[in-house]
Amino acid sequence: MSPSTQLTQGFIRGSGFDLRLAQAGEIRAVAIAAGATATDRLDALEANHLEWWNAHGYGVWIVANPGDGSSLGWCGLRPNGTPSEPELMYVIVPSARGRGFASGAAQRIITFAFSGPHIRSIWAATDPSNLASQKVMQRVGMAFERHGQVHGLESVIYRIHRSDAPDSLRYRPE
């Protein structure tokens, strides 16, 4: 079974989902401001995701276990300065890692983003030592772009451009 068929997703539209699913070690993936505490970064993410949906048509999804519907993490996009080039973010609970949920969720988010005309590229960043996260980025078609600082943290940055996405992911006007 491919990773994209191993999950279900629901939009986070209101309260009821605890973004604090992320373990303390995973907060790096959602860093919003250098120097902010993990709790501050999660509070900001939780507060902003509805604004992103309303302003840009994208935000954060729940990654759910297809068997019992339990939350396994979340995945989504945030504008991070340039709405047409959003950042891909994902966090999967440790007990669900290595089973394709992050790759499947990321692929669905990229497909969703490129299904409309406004997204030019999508980028993601991780700690240079986080090889599992880099493999997720590579599996979904992202290419290494550069090393650099993201939110004050040393990072490796990957990107997928609309023009490099498979035909099945590209927007086609009617």
N, C-alpha and C positions, 0 to 999 in steps of 0.2 A: 504494500500500500504506500503510495507516495505521501510525503509529509503534508502536502496541501489538503489531503483528504482526512487527516487525522485530527482536525480541529473544527470547532464552530466558533463563530464570533458574533458578538452583539455590540451595538453601539452603546457607549457610556453616555446616556442622555439624562442626567440628573443624579440624585444621590443613590446610595445603595451599594456602590462598589468601592471597596477599600483599596486604594492604590498602594497602601502599605503592605500589599502582598510582597513587594520587593524586599529582599533581605538587605541588611545594612551593607554588605559587600557588593550588592547590585546597584546601589544608588548612583554610582559613578556613571551608569548608562543614561541617567536622566538629570545630570548636573545642569542646573539652570543658571547659577551664578557662582563664580569663584568665591570661595570663602563661606558660602552659606552652609548651614548644617544639613544633614540628610533630611531631617524633618522639614526644614524650610523649603528644600527643593521639592519634596513631595507635595507640600501644601501649595506651592506655586503651580505645580503641574496640575493638581486637582482643581485649583481655582481657574486655570486658564483654558482647560480643554474645551469647555462649552463655548468660550469666546472664539477659539479656533474653528470649531464647527460652524458657528454662525458667520464668521468673517470669511473663511477660506474653503469651507466644505470638506474639511478633514480634521481629524483629531485622534483620539485614542479609542481602541477597541479592547474588549475583554477577550482573552484566549481561554476557551473553555474546553474541558474534557468532553469528547463526544459521547463517552459512555454514561457519565452521570451528571454532566453539566457543571461540575465544580470548576472554579476559577484556577487556572494554571499560571496566569500572569497577564500581561497586556502588551500590546504592540500598537504603534501608531506613528503619526506624523505631527510635527510642530513647525510653525513658520520660521522661527529663529532668525528673523531679520529679512529674509527674502521669501515671500509666500510661494513664488513659482519654483523655488528650490528648497523644499522642506527637508528637515532632518528626520530620518527613520530612527525610531527608538523601540526597544523591546526588552522585556524582562520576563523570564520564565522561572518558576520556583525550582529550587535545586532537585526536588524529587521527580520532576518531569523533564529534566534536561537529557539531551542525547537521544531523544525519540522523535525529532523532526518538528516539534511544535514551533520553535522559533523560526526555522526556515519556512515552514508552511504559512505561518502568520505573516512573516515579512513579504513572502511572495504575493499573498492576497492583498496586502496593503499597496505594494508596488503596482499590481494589476489595477486596483481601484484608482490609484493616483493617475496613472497613465491612460485611464479610460476617458478622461476629459481632456480638453485642449490646453489647460492652463499650466500644467506642471512641465517644466523643462528638464529638470534633473532631481534626483533624490540622493542625499548623502547620509552617511552614518559614521560614527567615530567610536573607538573603543581604546582601552588601555593597550599599549603595545604587547603586553604579555598575555592578553586574553585571546589566545589562539582559537578557542571555540567560537567566540563572537566573530572573529575575522573569517572563519570558515562559513558561518551563516551568511555573511555579506557576499562572499565569493559564490556560494551556492545560488543566490538569488540574482546573480548577474552583475554585481557591483565589482568595480575594478579599483585597485589601490590607486589613490591619488597622491597622497603625501603624508609625511609626519608633520605634526604641528601642535599648537596649543588649542584646546577647545575648552571653553569655560575655565581657563586657568590650569588645565590638566594636560600633561603630555599625552598625545593621542596618535593613532593611525587613522587616517580618513579614507573612506572608500566612497565611490559615487557611481551611479548609473544615470546616463543621459537618455532622454527619450529616443534619440536617434540610434542609440546602441541597444535598446531594448528589443527583444524578439517581436516580430510582427504582431503576435497575439496580444501584446501589452500596449500597443500604440493606439492612440485615438484616431478614429477615422470619421471625418465629418460625413453626414448623410447627404 
